[in-house]
Amino acid sequence: MDQMKQQAQQKLDDAKQQGLVGERMDGYVGIVSTSTPELVALVKATNNARRNEYSRIAAETGQARNIIEQLAAKKAYELTPRG
């Protein structure tokens, strides 16, 4: 993972730990609490990157993107600590 991706992932992890952002059941992240321009940008960038990756995987596997999104959501839900 390159440095920019690592920084973005760290920001996302920090926002999750602070309860500002959470995983949605559609494979994307959403704002949980009060929105700020920085938080909106983080969520938008994260979801755009995920959408691109889901599309890539869907094209490789011949599955519909919504199936990939559902699988990703299930995995994220299983990996997300409760609290």
ABEGO torsion letter per residue (X at the ends): XBAAAAAAAAAAAAAAAAGABBBBAAGBBBBABBBBAAAAAAAAAAAAAAAAAAAAAAAAAGBBAAAAAAAAAAAAAAABBBX
